[in-house]
Amino acid sequence: MRTSLPDPARQPSHKLRPGLGALATLPALLLAACGGSNDATGVNTLPANLTPVSVTVFSATAPAAGNSAATQDLLTGGLGRTGLAAAAPAYADPAAPTALELRRNAIHSNYRGLVDITVAGGFGTFYGPNVGTDGVATTGEGLIPGREYLAVLDDGSGRKRVPVAVQVPDSFDTAAPCIVLGPSSGSRGLYGAIGTSAEWGLKHGCAVALTDAGKGVGIYDPTDDTVNRVDGPRATRAAAGALSHFAANITDAARAAYNALLPNRLALKQVHSQLNPEKDWGNDTLAAAAYALYVLNVRFGTDGNPAPFTSANTLVIAGSVSNGGAAVLHAAEQDTNSLIDGVVAGEPVTEMPTTAGYGITVGGAAVATYGRTLADFTTFGNVYQPCAALAAPATMTETSVFNYLAFSGQTARATARCAGLAAKGLVTGADTAAQALDALNKLRNFGWTADSDLLHNAHYGLGNGPILSAMYPLSYGRFSVLDNVCNTSFAQVDGTGAPVRANANTLAQSFALANGTSNGTPASVVYNDSVGGARVWNIATSVSTNAQDFGLDNALCQRALVTGVDETGASLTATATSTRPTLAQSQAVRAGIAEVLLNGRLGAKPTLIVAGRNDTLIPLNNNARAYTALNRALESSSTRLGYIEVTNAQHFDGFLSLSGFDNRFVPLHVYFVRAMDAMYANLRSGAALPPSQVVRATPRGGSPGAAPALTAANVPAIATAPAAADRIGFSGSSLNVPQ
């Protein structure tokens, strides 16, 4: 059943949070700070700038044929454990999928994008819809029926349009109310936390507040002026109206001129909204929380008790991973009204505001470089990673996806990158081996550790550096799709790597297929100035080297956007070249970076950060370790932040089914779930949070692509009393991490 959302005026009463005694009512200021209001009579007022779209009852308790609200549930889209592990369901009409079909398939793709869905990897045993809150696997499919309330958050401009969905399971316990905030990971859309914090929350009977926080699948096609609607289907900008997720802020005349100059390009919301959405990740998460309280009062309020739920009597845990982990930390820092009770941030981007006042030691040795921002270390890595992957400590002989540059036949391009760097004086060495080792050492001196050496190959080859280096500086600089900064654009490409018209069916299905980035479904990173014509990043030929070197020119230009100097160290000017943006462009990017920094102050809010020691996308010295150290330096003994570092774990659990990843790494998701369990036990019953520690997980081993099944021995528990050799502590303002 799908209906419009009611907006009743109701009077509040105040429950007791079990075991915590009587607490104060929700301050009027809270909802105002979160984008809403609460008048003196305490009516259940819809938070400001939020527009309800629909409420849908998803009533399925077991997988069934057909596709309707009656055959879907909140967690699995009606697919259950078996369906999530199988191929994506087909559409009745692939050229015009319905909103419900797109929802189902978006849940399918987002779930699989965040966790390893192979049985050997632990799916269905250690985690998954069928695993109970006690950690015991059942034979069921794990469907969770309930209601989903969709709304759109705007800032009054009509351009922000952030979707928010509050899921209220039928198992919601009004006597022990709880909300889990799940901002999406990466650049993912609305269901980008469905397999992580949303699953945990729904299983525990909590309402779940999902949001893409201004990222998501907003693909604008300038060719025909079409957009994604917030509920999934494609439409023209005019037809979508207020349901348009994103359309570039350009005139028809400008659009026509752009199409003539750079045909077949696409615009992405996170990149081209010109709003720098990352600066609002925290506030968007808090707004989702305010909407969740409103929804619970709509759902369960009565005439005699119209607004029973407030922040004072409802447990609120903010939990998510990657960029979602960043969002919950931003929200916690900005939560001056104590809406959030506890935080769990998995592998978070921490956007450090400073490198001063704290330090990091590992195994007793001081770390020289730490605390750099995402734009800084990503654009640096994008320059050096493909060359570094050829260094002896980073090479391997196996034929696997993990050895991606060799696996995909791109070793010659990595060699050309080394040569191009050497010719520009950016690495030294008489041959490729020496140049590659110099490049690897530069990465080790920029926040990465030897634990990432082998991962640089696949991380670069699979596109992480080029994608993020193309997207984030443009987002920070608030550039229009028209601006052609660093000669970079986004498009679907053909077999030669040239931009082509985006496939109509792919666009129609993009709400489910795409992950908000330029990963090729359908948009890829295109270097417009490649010799011989615009080409996708991995086969581009640089102007300055005339070599097929993964577009070194463009990588150097993106780096200069962040640093304000070119590869020679010379200051930028008003003139752009193939390797240099303008000074004004760099200034805009650096101003945008300043808007997204965290401050390190959590106000003694209970918080757990969980990170994998082998994280190569978000290196720990620049992120989790640095934030933990800064927070301690600022809040001293009053801090309630615990840091869990897991060995033999990396950033992408979705890669663990790939050959070479499977036998080397354990699922970090297991530890995110355990951290959520620990936080819940602390907040509900006062159980102590685990001390900061290194958890020494053990890889599954075996040969690439044939690792044995995950066992409990591979993923030991987070210790309540870790051994001295595993305990993470502090000496003054320095974080001490055992080797």
N, C-alpha and C positions, 0 to 999 in steps of 0.2 A: 504494500500500500504506500503510495506517495502522495503527500498532501502539502499544502502550504503550512508554514510554521506559525502557530498562534503566538500572540504577544499579550498575555493576560496581565492585569494589574493585581498584584497579590501582596498581602502583608506577611512579614517574616516572623518566625519564631526561631529559637536557637537550641540546637541539640547539643549534647555533650559528646565530645570525641572520646571513645571508650578508653578508660584508664587515665584520662588527662584532666578530668574535672571541668568545672564551668569555665568557659573562656569568653572573651569579649566579643561583641558583634563585629561584623565587617565594617570597617570605617567607610564613610562616604567617599573619602579620598581615593580609596582603592580602585573602585570601578572607574573613577575619573582618570586615574593614572593609567589604567589599562584600556582606555578608550570608551568607557561607559559612564554611567551615572547611577546614583542611588539617592533618591530624594529623602526628605526628612521623615516621610511616612513609611519608608522602607519597602516601597513597592519593588517588585521584581522587574527592573527596567532593562531593556535590551541595551547592551553596551554601545556607546557611540561609534559610528562609522562601520558598524556591522549590519549587513543586510541579509536576512534569512532567505534561502533559496528553496529548500525543500526539507521534508522529513520523510524518511522511508523506513518501513518496517521490514527487516530482513529476517524471515521466520524459519529458514531451513535449519533442521537439526541433523540432517544426513544428506549426502550427495544425491541428486535426483536429476532426471533428464529435463531438458528445456532450460530456458533462461528467463527468470522473472525475479521479482523481489521475494517471492515465495520459495524460490530454489537457491537463493543466496543467503549467506550469513555475514556477520561483521568481519570475521577474521580471514576466511579463506575464499570468499566470493562464491561459496557453494561447492568448491572443489574438494575440500577436505585434504587430509594429509596425502592421500594417493594422487589426487588431481594436481596438487602443487608440485609433486615430484615428476609428473608426466608432462608431455608437450602441451603448449598453450591450446586452449579450445578454439575451434574454428568459429568464424562469424557467419551468420546467416547470409549477410551481404558484405563481403570484404571492403567494398567501396563506400559503404554507408553503415558502419556499425552503430548500434544503439548505445545510449549512455550506460545502460545496465551491462551490456556486453563489454564495453570499454572498462567499466569498473571492475568486473570480474577478471579481465585479462591484465589490468594494471596491478591488481593485487597479486596475481600470478607472477608477473615479471619483477615487481618490486621485492616480493618475498625472496625469490630466487637470486636477486641481485645482491642481497645482504647476507645470506647464509648459504652454506654448502648443503644442497638438498640430496646428497647421496647417502645411502644407508651406511656405507663403510665410513663415511665422514662423520657420522653421529646423528644424522637426521632421523627422527622417529625413535631414537634411543636416549640421547642426551638432551635433545631439544626438538621442538616441532609441535604442531597443534595437538597431538595425541599424548604429549608428556604432561603429566599433572603438575600442580603447584608443589607437590612433594618430590618432584623429580623422577617419579616412577612412570615408565612408558606404559600406555594402555593399548588395546587393540582397536580403539575407536578412531574416528576420522577428525575429531576435534572441532567440529563446527560450533559456533557461538552465536545464537540468535539475539536479536535486539533491534534497536532503532538507531538510525544515523541521521544527524541533523547537519545539513550543509548550509554554509553561509559564506559571504564574501566580505572581507575587511578592506576598506579603502581609506584614503586620507582626505577625501573631499575633492580630489582632483579628477577622479574617474580613471586614473592611470595605474594606481597601485594594485588593486584587485587581487588580494591574497585570499585564496580559498582556505576555509577552516571547516573541519568536519568533527563533530562530537559524536562518538559512538557510546551508546548506553546499553550494555548487555542486559538481557532479561534477568541475569543473575545478580544485578546490582543490589547491594545490601544497604537499604536505607538506614539501618541501625548502625552501620559502620562505613559511612560513605568515603569513597576515595576517588581521586582523579589522577590519571597519568598523562603528563604532557609529552607529546611525541612529535616535535618538529622534525622534518625530513632530513635524512642524511644526504651528503653530497649535494647535488643540484636537483635531486629527485622531486617528484610531484607530491600530491596530497597523501599518497599511501607509502611514502618513502620511509616510514618507521613501522610499517605493518608487521614485519617479521621480527622486530626487536622489542621496543618498549610497548607497542600496541598489543602484541601477543601476550606479553607478561601482564599488562594491565587487565585485558579482557579475561584472561584465565583467573585472575584474582577478583573478579567481579567489580572492577573499577570502571568508571567512565573514562574514555580515552579522548583527548583533544589533539587532533592531527592538524598540521598546517605545513605548507611548503615554504612559509616565511619569505615569500617574494621571489622564490626560484621557480622550480617546477617546469612543466611541459607547456610553455607558452611559445609556440613556434609561429611566427608571422611570415607569410609568404608575400613579398612585395609584388610578385608577378600578377597575382589576382586578388590581392587585398584580403586574403583569408586568414582565419585565426582558429585557435582552439577555444572552445567554450570552457568555462570552469568545470563543467560536468563531463567534458570529454569530446563530444562530436565537433567536427569542423563546420565552419560557416563563414560567410563573408563578414567583414567588420560590421557592416550596417545591419545584417540579419542577426548577428550575435548580440548587438547592443550592450546592455549592462552585464550580460553573461560572458562577454569577451574576456579571456584571460590576459592577453597582451596583444596590442597592435603598436607598431612603431609610430612615434609621434612626428609624422611627416605629412606634408601636403600631397595631394594627388600629382601636382606638377613635379615636385621633388621625387616622388616615387617613380614617375615615368622617366625622368632623367637618370635616376639611379639604375633602373632596369636596362636602359640603353647602354650605360657605361659598364655595368657589372651584371649581366643577365643571370638569371637562375639562382640568385642568392637567397638566403634565409636570414631572418633576425630571431634571436633567442632572448627570452624575457630577462634572465639574469644578466646577460651581457648588454642588452640594448634598451632596457627600460629607462635609462638615464636617471635612475633613482638611487643607485648604489644600495641595493636591497640588504646587503650584509649589515649595514649600520642599524637596521631595524629588526634583526633576527630576535633579539631579546624581547623587544616590545611586542613583536608579533606573537611570540610564545606566551607572553603575559596576557595579551588580548584573547588568545585562544582559551586560556584558563578562565578569564572572566566570562567568556561565552559559555564555557562548560558549566559554570555555576548557574548561569541564567537558564540553560537547557535543563539542568536537573530540577530546577524549581518549576519550569514549565511541565516537566514530565511527572513530578511527584507531588507538587503543591496541591493543596485543597483550599476550599473557600475559607475554612477555619484556620488553616496554616499554609498560607499561599507561597511563602518563600522559606522553606525549612533549611536550605543549605547555604552556608557561608564559608569563608575561608577559616573561620574560627572552629567549625565543627566538621570540616571535610579535609581529610588527609590529601595533600597534593605532592606528588613526586614528579619532578621534571627529569626525564631520562631519554637519552638518544645517543647516537654514535656519529663520529666524523663531524661534518658540519652541523648535524643535529646536536652533537655533544657541545660544539661551540655555542649553539643557540641557547642551550639550557644554562651554560655558564654565564652568557650575557644576561639572560633573564634573571638568574640568581643575583648577579651584581646589581641589577636595576630594580630589584624587588624590595623597595623601601617600605612596602606595606605588609611584608611577611605573608604574602599569598602562598609561596612555595615553602613546603616543610623540609624537603630533602632533594638532593641532586645526584644523579648518576650520569657521568659523562664518559662515554666510551671513545677511545682514540680521538680526542677532540683537537680541532684547530684552536690554538689559544691566542693568536694575534697579540704578541707580547708588546707592552707599551715601552719597555726599557730593558737594557741589559745591565743596568747599574743596581747596586744594593743587594745583590744576591749572587750565589755561585752554585756550581754543580761539580761534584767529584764522583768518579766511577772507579770502584776498586782502589780507592785511595789516591787516584790521579786526578788532578784538576782538569776540567774540560775548558778548552780555550775559547771556543765559540759557541754561543747559545743565545736563545731568546730572539731569533730573527722572525720576521713576519712571513706569512704565507706567500705573498707576492715576491718577497726578497729571496727566500730559499727556493721557491719553485722556478723562478726565471733563471736563477743561478744554475740549478740542477739541469734545466732544459738546455743550457749551453754545453755542459760538460758530460752529462750522463752517457750519451751514446759512445763517446770516445772512452770514458772510464770503463765501460762494460767490456772493453777489449784488454784491460789490464790483467796480468797474471792472477792476482787474488780474486778477480771477478769472473774469470772464465771457467768453462766446464766443457766436457766433451759429449755429454749426453744429448740425444735427440728428444727434446721435450719442449713443451710450450714455455717452460721456465727458462730455457735457453733460446729466447724468442728471436733474437736478431739472426742467429744461425738457422733456427727452425723456419723462419719466414724468408730466408735468403737475402738479408739486409746487411750482412757483415761488411760488404764493400762500401756501403754508404756510411757506416760507422767509421771505417778507415778514412774515408774522405773527410768526415768531420774532424778527426784528429789532425789531418793534414791542413785543413783550413784554419784550425785553432793555432797550429804551429806557425803557419805563414803570417798570422796576425800577432804573433808573440804572446799568445794567451796560454800556451803550454810549451814546455821545453822537452827536448829529447831528440836523439839522432834518428830514431825509427818509431814505428807505430807503437811498439811495446812500451818504449820509454815515454812517449807522449801520453799514452793511455794511463800509465802509472801516475804521471804527474796530474792528469785530470782526476783520477781517483783520489789522490791525496788532497786535491783542492776540495772535493766533496767531503772528505773526512774532516777537513778543517773548516767546514761551513755548517756543521751540526749533525751530519750523518756519522755513523760509526761503522766499524768493520762488520757489524752484524747485518748491514745492508749491502755489503759488497756484491754478493751474488744476485741481489734483487734489482740492481740498477738496470740490468739487461732487459728483463721482462717489463719492468715499470716504464721504461722509456719506450720500448718496442710496442707495447700495448697502447701507447698514446697519452699517458698521464701527464707528462711534462708539457708536450706541445698543446694539449687541450687546455690545461689550466693556465698556461702562460698566454694563450690567446684570449681566454675568457676573462680572467680576473682583473688584469690591468684595465681592460676596456670598461668593465663594470665600475671599477673604482673611479675612473676618469669621467664617468657619465657621458660617454660618447654616443652619438647617434649612429645608427647603421650606415648612414651616409658618409661617415667620416674617413673610412678606409685607413685607420690608424695602423702603422707598421705594415701596410699593404696586405692586411689580413681580412678575410671574410669567411663566411660559412655557407656551405652548399652540399647537396648530394653530388657525388662524383661518379663518373663511369669507370670502365676498366682501365682507362689511360690516366685516371686521376683528375680529369678535367670536369669542371662544374657542368651539371645537366639539370634539367627541370626535375624537381622532386617528384618521385613516384606518387601518383594520386592515392593509391591504396595505403602506402606507407604513411603519408600525411594523415589520411583518414583514421588510421590506427595508432597515430603517434602518442596519444594520451596514454596508451598501454605499452607501446614499444619503447619510447624514448625515455631517457633518464635525466633530461634537462641540460645535458652537456652536448658538446659537438663530437660525439663518439661514433658517428656514422649512421645513426638511425633517427632521421635521415641526414642530419647535418654533420659535415666533417669540416676540419680546419683547412682552409684554402689559402695559399700564398699567391696573391694576385700578380706579383712581379717575378714569378719564376721564369727563368729563361725558356723561351719557346711557348709561353702562355701559362695562365693560372693553373696550378696543380695542387693536389692534396699534399699536406705537409711532408709525408714520408717519402715522396718521390720528387719533391721540388728541387730545382737547380738554382743555386744562389747566383746573383749577379756578380758579386765581388770575387767569387772563387771559380765561377763557371763549372761548378761540380755539383753532382747529385749528392748532397750532404745533409739531407733532412732540413734544408732551408736555414743554414747557419745565419744568413743575413737577417732573417725575420726573428730568429731567436735572440740575436744581439740587439735588435731594435726593441724587442719586448723587455729585455733586460735594462736597456737604457731608460725606458719609461719609468722604471722603479728607482734607478740610481741617480738620474739626472746628468750622467756623463756617458760618453760613448766608450767603445771597447779600448780606445787608447788612453782613456782618462780625461779627455778634453770635455769641457762643458758643452752642453747642447746649445743650439742657437735657434733662430727663427726658421731655419732651412732644414727640411727633412731629406734624408737619403735612404738607400736600401737598408742601411744598418742603423740609422739614426732617426728618432722621432724629433719633433720640435720641442723646444724648451717648454712652451706653453702646455703641450700635451703631457709632458712629464710632470709638470707642476700640478696639473689636474689630477693625475694618478696619485701622486704623493699626498695631495689633500684628501683624496678619497680613502687612502690607507689610514690616515690619521683618524678618520671617522669611525673605523671599525675596531679600534684597539680595545682590548679588555683593560681593567684596572687592577685586577688581582685581589680585590676586596670582596669577600663572600659574607661578611657580617656574622661569622661563626655559624653559618648555616651548615648542617650536616651534608657532606659531599664526598663522593667517591669518584675518583678518576681511574679508569682502567685502560691500559695501553699495552701493546705488544712490543717487545724489545726490537723486533726486526721491522718495525714500521718504516717503510721507505718513502711513502707518500707524505707522511706527517712526522718527520724525524723527531725523536723524543727530546733531544737537547734543545730544540727550538720550540717545543710545545709542552707536552705533559710534565716532563721534568722541570722545565723552566717555570711553568705556572705554579707548580707545587712549591718551588723554592721562593718565588716572589710572594706568594700568598703567606708563607710562613714568615718571611722577612717583614711583611706589612702587619700581619695580625698576631704574630708571636704565638704564645701558648694558648691564646683564645681560639685559634683556628680549629675547625672540626673537619678539615680536609684530610682524607686518606688517599694514598696513591698505591695502586696495585699494578706492578709491572710484570708481565708474563713473558717468559723466555719461549723461543721458538713459536712466536705468534707474530703475524704481520697484519697489514691494514685491511686486506680484502678477503673476507671469508668466502665471498662468491667465487674466488679464484681457486679454492681448495680442491675443487673437483678436477682441475687441470693437471696434466702430467708434470711432475717436478715440484709442484706446490703440495700435492697430496702427501708425499712421503717426507716432507721437510717441516711442515707447520701444523699446529693444532688450531682448532677454531677458537678465536678470541670471544666469540658470541657466548660460549659456555660461561666465561667469566663475567661478561656483562649481565647475564641472567643471575648469576650468583651474587653479584654486587647489588642488583635490584632486590634480591631476597634479603640480603643483609640490611639494606636501607629500610625496607619494609618492617623487618623485625625490630630494628632500632626505634622506628617511629611509632609502631603499634604497641610494643611491649617493653621497650627500653633496653633491649639486648645491645651489648657493646658493638660498635662498628669495628671491623678488623683493623689492626694496625697497618701502617704502610709497610709494604714488603715486596720482595721478588718471589713470584711463584714459578717454580722450576718445572715447567711442562716438558714432556718428552715427545719428540716426533713419532709418527706411526712407523717410519722407516720403510724398508722394502725398496723396490725399484720404481722409477717414475711411472705413474699411471697404473700401478698395481700395488699400492700401499695396503697393508692389512687394515682390518677394521679398527676404528678408534675404541680404546678401552679406558676404564677408569684410571688405570696406571698412567695413561698419557696426559690426563688432565687432573692433577691432584687439587685438592680443595684449597681455598683461601684460608690460611691458618688463623685461628684465633690467637695463637701465641707463636709467632714465627721464630725459628731458630735465629740466633744472633747473626749467623752468616747470611741470613736472608732478610734481615730487618733493614728497612730504609729509614734513616734518621737524619739528624741535622747537627752540624758543628757551627755554632754561630748562625750566620745567614746562608750557609752552604748546605745544599741537599747532598746527602751521602748515599749513593746507590752501590750495593755490593756488586762485584763483577759476576 
